[in-house]
Amino acid sequence: MAAPLPRAFLSRMQAQLGSEFAGFLEALEAPPPTAVRLHPVKHSACQEFSDGVKWYTGGRYMDERPVFTLDPAFHAGAYYPQEASSMLVGTALQQWMPSGPLLALDLAAAPGGKSTLLAELLSTGSLLVANEVIRSRYQVLRHNLLKWGYPAVVTSNHDPRDFHGLEGLFDLVLLDAPCSGEGLFRKDSSSVEEWSSGHAQYCSLRQRRILSEALPLLRPGGLLLYSTCTYNPAENQEQVGWLQQNDMRLCPLQLDPAWGIVDTGRGYQCYPHRVAGEGFFLAVLRKEAGSGKGESAGGFPSERFQKISREEVAALEYWLDASLTWAGYRDRKGRYYALPQEVAQPAEELLGHLKRSRPLLELGQHKGNQFVPAAGLAFSLHLSKAVQRVELSRPDALRFLKKELPRLEQPHTGWGLASYTKLGIGWFKGLPNRINNYYPTAWRIRMDLP
Ligand code: SAM
């Protein structure tokens, strides 16, 4: 941690932590632990890890931070580098999320750590809406969710206020709020430089606004998960206090005292001197009153998406496995998308309402007389077994990800899925005299290979 810590922050933390303050300062001088969350299905491609994160089964620590960009398994979605404390969201979901199909909304979702966590924990028949207001971050969110490979996801690029009209619709809303970032001080020196009392106050006002937008979206009985990566009571416990005054009841978590997570009485706080992780705050609340779903303002088919016929879906089913029944859509640019049929109805309502939303799983589009598969389809957990896979060595997989030409042991004609340790990383096409690499330029590895 290079930048000196702000005086106002230090004096508040001293008052907050009392005799633990010296230990807290010492922890801030130590290197931050590196953790990843293993993909529940794809993780066999992962390298060796040291200890597990105590509060989430899929969490693992690494002895040192590798260059993730140089691991093809990272590009295939075998794991997600994620700060260990924030995996507490997984613990809370396991304890409080009702079983059965749910409609879940992650309101501030980029880059996607918690959305991918939700995607892996939601039961079959559930739909996740992953929303991010900042456009450049929205693209990163889509990429990370695509790598995670779950299909029952709609992504959207909206301000929370654009969800007006969807009141009472959601069973679960996660707000991992933009905050003053005090919990990231030792990991990210820019968060120290950006900190000021004024900015922290601005953050708490912004959080209150987003929470006021979020509450009406929940159905009565629905769950709100509210989290930040700060220690500031005005952004944490005071927000929870306000929620409690607004028909939200706090839900306790069962946490092993040996984990070191502090119960503040209004949510749970991770401190770096107590846990192997960064600063993080989480509260789970249940909506006690309010009204259910009203009339939706959305309309489908929308101008942006047309539902395609059973015959067209059948033609696209070459690319998808048959374990699910699919609903298919085409947008104005001719791109095809698929969603599991069981979530089509709520998904269509959302696609009709939110003008900058799309199903996550893009299949591809016709160009000339060929169907060009979408890049993200390569990662799908539901890619058809009929697709021809070509296994690449680690150096060849890295060359492929750099958008260089893959070296194939056998000649290949037509579309091929480049795979690494049996996990799809992207598409190539074998022509009589050459091979074309279809890995998107925006995703390609830019650094030099070792
Ligand atoms: N949940 C994410 C994850 O686990 O990867 C991290 C979310 S980050 C803490 C907060 C997000 O809120 C950022 O992506 C930021 O762009 C977004 N944000 C910023 N201003 C916002 C606003 N006014 N309303 C909603 N989201 C906002």
Residues whose N, C-alpha, C, O or C-beta is under 5 A from the ligand:
A	BS01	SAM	L107 A108 A109 A110 P111 G112 G113 K114 V133 I134 R137 P160 D176 A177 P178
